[in-house]
Amino acid sequence: MPITITTDNNTTRIIIIDRFDYSIHTEFRSAYKDTPKNSEFIIDMRQASYMDSSALGMLLLLREHLGDGASKISIIGCSPEIKKIFEISNFHALFNLS
């Protein structure tokens, strides 16, 4: 599976495995489409080796679903290469990166 989804109370953890690209858009969207607006998300990138611009779009759609609440989405465990993509695209200003 390219992603693993777990939910604990009001927090959903989406673990990205290998590639964060358009190939997982259906699974990624299904992880949040029925969640309430006050939900919190952790996007765990520790197992991700690749990310493209479609992944950035998927993150924006998640943010939009939650009402543009950047504090509700944390992105953790990014490799230096993926972190650089977030910085170049200025997404570090939109999401909590750690």
N, C-alpha and C positions, 0 to 999 in steps of 0.2 A: 504494500500500500504506500502511496506517495505521501499521505498525511495520516496522522493519528489524532483523534479528537477525544478529549476527556472534559467532563464538566463536574465541578464541585461547587455547590451552592449557586452563586451568581457569576462564577468565573469559568470561562471556557478556555482550555489550553489547546492550541492547534500546533502540533509538532510537524514541521516540514522535513521530509526525508528526501535527501538527494537534491532534486530540482524543484525550484519554486518558479514555475512558468505556466503558460496557458493550459498545459495538459492537466492541471489539477483544479482548474477554475470551477468546475461543477461541484467537486467535493468541498472546496474551500467555501463556496457560497452556501452550500447546504449546512455548513457548520454554524452559520449565523442567521440564516434567513428567518427562522422562527423564534429567535431570541428576543427578549424585551429590550427596549431602548436603554435601560439602565444596567445592562450586562457589562461585564468586564472581560477583556480578552488578553491572553498571553500568546504571542506568536513565538514559538520556540524554534530558533534557527540553528541550534547546535549541530544538527545532522544535515543541514543544507550545504550543498557544495556549489550551487549555481542559483542565480536569480536574474530575471530579465525584466524588461519594462512592463510586461503584462502582469507581473507580480506586484509592481508598484500600483498599477490600476486596480488590482483586486484589493489591496490594502486601502486605497481611497474609497472604494465601494463599501468596505466594512466600516470605515470611519463615517461615511455618509449615512449608513444604516443606523449608526449609534448617535446620529445628530452632531457630527463633526466634533465629538468629544475626545480630544487627543489623550486626555488623562485616563480614558477607559481602555486604551490599547497599549500594551507593553510588548516590545520586540526584544527578545533576549538571545544571547549566545551567537551573535553574528561573527562570522570570520572577518578578518581584516579586509578582504576583497569585497564582501557583501556590505560591510559597514561603509566602505568608500562609496559604493553605489548610493547608499542612503544619504551620505553627505553631499555628493555631487548633485543629486537631484533635490537637495534641500529638505528631504523627508525627515531629517533629524529634528527639524522644527515642528513637524506635524505629529510625531509619535515619540513615545518614551523609549529610548534605546538604551540597553544596558548589556 
